[in-house]
Amino acid sequence: MPLAVPRFRCDLSAPMQATGKHLIIVGFGPVAGYKYSRSIRSAIERGDLADYSIVDLVSQRETVLERLQILPVPPKEVVFIPDPPPGAWANISDFDSVCNSLSNGSNSVRVFISTEPKAHEAYLRYCIDRDIDSIVTKPAILPMRNGRFDASLLLPRMTDLVHCAAQGTARHALLCLGRHHEIYEHEMRQPVMKQMAELGAPITSFHLRTSSGVWNLADEYESREDHPYKYGYGMLMHGGYHYVDVMCQFLALNKQIYPDEDFELELTSYSAFPGDQTARIPETVHGRLSDFADRPWRDPADANYGETDLVTSYCLRNKRTKRVLTLGTLSLEQSTPGMRSWAPFPEVEYNKNGRLHCTDIEVALSTAFSMHCRVIKIPVEDKKGPSDVRARNFARVSARTNASLDPSAQFYTEKTIERPFGNSFSYTAETDIFDKWLSGSTTGSDLDSHLTTTAVLQALAESVFDNGRQKVIDFP
Ligand SMILES: NC(=O)c1ccc[n+]([C@@H]2O[C@H](COP(=O)([O-])OP(=O)(O)OC[C@H]3O[C@@H](n4cnc5c(N)ncnc54)[C@H](O)[C@@H]3O)[C@@H](O)[C@H]2O)c1
């Protein structure tokens, strides 16, 4: 049946289906183009996928077609659907006809949702309602009301989606970096879990600080539709999700020590906004950018933009007795050193802000044991120019033990792990989830396993515009 929407066919000669299913990628931005194409090629080679197609918006046609040049396996079809009308973020009736056509009416499609997050929820609900396997980039949903992010809808909407998904047989997963991360999961959380079991001790402090080194200029806050701030969300809903999830995965371990107790989490946050920018990034620093004269040093015009930085302190305590279990902090800061020296965005698709990431986690188990890790990216030594954004990844992990209580242990141990450019810890961790989903094995990141993270995310998001006020939620 011919489609009512414009479509671009890449290869009409190949059959629609071989052995595996057909994958539809909705939203072919830099992330889908850059991160997941190797996994798709492997899935086709293994026979888990027959082939794949891309669905994006008509307004992005040229940019999307440009992105196809670098793909190891070309898509079967590329379909452009009309941009949603003002105030809407997805037009599901257009997608429905595309999906029906690509699936040939059979139950043979799977959907990878990789649009800007405002559009995730409509596509995710579509897949859940029709029992189609889906995988979505973080954050799973980003509810909007009257053109702005409405944090109060996060948990209710996510809970409803999870309940609806439980009625069907399709598998729905979320792409995030913490669940299979070599450092956060294998070098930190699993050894901590083992120590907790041996000592019978809870996590008594957990501090996570991530510095993402993202530098947006005033006009970029106003113009960007990717990683936007103008709809009332920022750092937390961009990179922040990963680290809220990591924090929740650690704090949930306390349940193994006190399985019959209920906990509550109290948190208080402080944020900085684009409107604070000139106070925080002075003209002396701004003036070091190339072509800075074309980009006046100024704060963005709108004071209601989403946050750039968020710092929270929290307490996890027993809900009944009010006894404190864990004290900690979570810092999601983007106004930290990156590698940007340019004013106009360079001709790179991914990481055009010159983001350079550095994360520290410190976790203590009572008076007996603690671990610390720093995961960092530094530019490659053979940088080809100021906007060559390649970086390599390394981590240092250390452990401190009260060896007086355990003579078989050492007071301090340390190790370093390196990764070359193109194979970062986060890349491997995220593609691991994608590969598992493609091959039909357990992902470790199914949608329902993100409810606790969503509850904490909502509390944090509500505190962004309510700084200094305590929020208390049940945990988990
Ligand atoms: N894991 C990470 O570290 C990481 C990093 C960056 C982004 N992300 C996530 O990956 C996703 C994609 O990121 P990106 O930077 O490529 O995003 P982007 O906003 O640059 O691109 C998304 C694409 O989706 C398309 N799109 C938007 N609305 C659509 C709709 N209604 N229907 C169909 N297509 C639509 C856009 O035209 C664009 O081509 C986001 O969810 C983002 O949060 C993850």
The ligand as an SDF file (V2000), in Angstrom:
LIG
                    3D

 44 48  0  0  0  0  0  0  0  0999 V2000
   23.9110    8.0600   26.0960 N   0  0  0  0  0  0  0  0  0  0  0  0
   24.4140    9.2270   25.9020 C   0  0  0  0  0  0  0  0  0  0  0  0
   25.4710    9.5440   26.4080 O   0  0  0  0  0  0  0  0  0  0  0  0
   23.6400   10.1700   25.0540 C   0  0  0  0  0  0  0  0  0  0  0  0
   24.2680   11.2980   24.5770 C   0  0  0  0  0  0  0  0  0  0  0  0
   23.5210   12.1770   23.8320 C   0  0  0  0  0  0  0  0  0  0  0  0
   22.1780   11.8990   23.6040 C   0  0  0  0  0  0  0  0  0  0  0  0
   21.5910   10.7840   24.0770 N   0  0  0  0  0  0  0  0  0  0  0  0
   20.1610   10.4860   23.8270 C   0  0  0  0  0  0  0  0  0  0  0  0
   20.0290    9.9440   22.5220 O   0  0  0  0  0  0  0  0  0  0  0  0
   18.8610   10.4760   21.8930 C   0  0  0  0  0  0  0  0  0  0  0  0
   19.2210   11.1200   20.5750 C   0  0  0  0  0  0  0  0  0  0  0  0
   20.2150   12.0870   20.7940 O   0  0  0  0  0  0  0  0  0  0  0  0
   20.7270   12.9890   19.5960 P   0  0  0  0  0  0  0  0  0  0  0  0
   21.7830   13.8720   20.1660 O   0  0  0  0  0  0  0  0  0  0  0  0
   21.0100   12.1510   18.4110 O   0  0  0  0  0  0  0  0  0  0  0  0
   19.3680   13.8350   19.3970 O   0  0  0  0  0  0  0  0  0  0  0  0
   18.9960   14.9400   18.3110 P   0  0  0  0  0  0  0  0  0  0  0  0
   17.9160   15.7400   18.9680 O   0  0  0  0  0  0  0  0  0  0  0  0
   20.1790   15.6210   17.7630 O   0  0  0  0  0  0  0  0  0  0  0  0
   18.4350   14.0390   17.0990 O   0  0  0  0  0  0  0  0  0  0  0  0
   17.2910   13.3290   17.2100 C   0  0  0  0  0  0  0  0  0  0  0  0
   16.7040   13.0540   15.8230 C   0  0  0  0  0  0  0  0  0  0  0  0
   15.3380   12.7740   16.0630 O   0  0  0  0  0  0  0  0  0  0  0  0
   14.5630   13.4240   15.0750 C   0  0  0  0  0  0  0  0  0  0  0  0
   13.2310   13.6640   15.6080 N   0  0  0  0  0  0  0  0  0  0  0  0
   12.8300   14.5900   16.5050 C   0  0  0  0  0  0  0  0  0  0  0  0
   11.5040   14.4810   16.7330 N   0  0  0  0  0  0  0  0  0  0  0  0
   11.0770   13.4500   15.9640 C   0  0  0  0  0  0  0  0  0  0  0  0
    9.8080   12.8530   15.7790 C   0  0  0  0  0  0  0  0  0  0  0  0
    8.7220   13.2840   16.4130 N   0  0  0  0  0  0  0  0  0  0  0  0
    9.7170   11.8180   14.9200 N   0  0  0  0  0  0  0  0  0  0  0  0
   10.8110   11.3520   14.2440 C   0  0  0  0  0  0  0  0  0  0  0  0
   12.0380   11.8950   14.3840 N   0  0  0  0  0  0  0  0  0  0  0  0
   12.1630   12.9340   15.2370 C   0  0  0  0  0  0  0  0  0  0  0  0
   15.3310   14.7040   14.7750 C   0  0  0  0  0  0  0  0  0  0  0  0
   14.9720   15.2290   13.5090 O   0  0  0  0  0  0  0  0  0  0  0  0
   16.7810   14.2240   14.8370 C   0  0  0  0  0  0  0  0  0  0  0  0
   17.2450   13.7880   13.5810 O   0  0  0  0  0  0  0  0  0  0  0  0
   18.2150   11.3980   22.9180 C   0  0  0  0  0  0  0  0  0  0  0  0
   17.2300   10.6670   23.6160 O   0  0  0  0  0  0  0  0  0  0  0  0
   19.3230   11.7440   23.8650 C   0  0  0  0  0  0  0  0  0  0  0  0
   18.8830   12.0010   25.1820 O   0  0  0  0  0  0  0  0  0  0  0  0
   22.3090    9.8910   24.7770 C   0  0  0  0  0  0  0  0  0  0  0  0
  1  2  1  0
  2  3  2  0
  2  4  1  0
  4  5  1  0
  4 44  2  0
  5  6  2  0
  6  7  1  0
  7  8  2  0
  8  9  1  0
  8 44  1  0
  9 10  1  0
  9 42  1  0
 10 11  1  0
 11 12  1  0
 11 40  1  0
 12 13  1  0
 13 14  1  0
 14 15  2  0
 14 16  1  0
 14 17  1  0
 17 18  1  0
 18 19  2  0
 18 20  1  0
 18 21  1  0
 21 22  1  0
 22 23  1  0
 23 24  1  0
 23 38  1  0
 24 25  1  0
 25 26  1  0
 25 36  1  0
 26 27  1  0
 26 35  1  0
 27 28  2  0
 28 29  1  0
 29 30  1  0
 29 35  2  0
 30 31  1  0
 30 32  2  0
 32 33  1  0
 33 34  2  0
 34 35  1  0
 36 37  1  0
 36 38  1  0
 38 39  1  0
 40 41  1  0
 40 42  1  0
 42 43  1  0
M  CHG  2   8   1  16  -1
M  END
$$$$
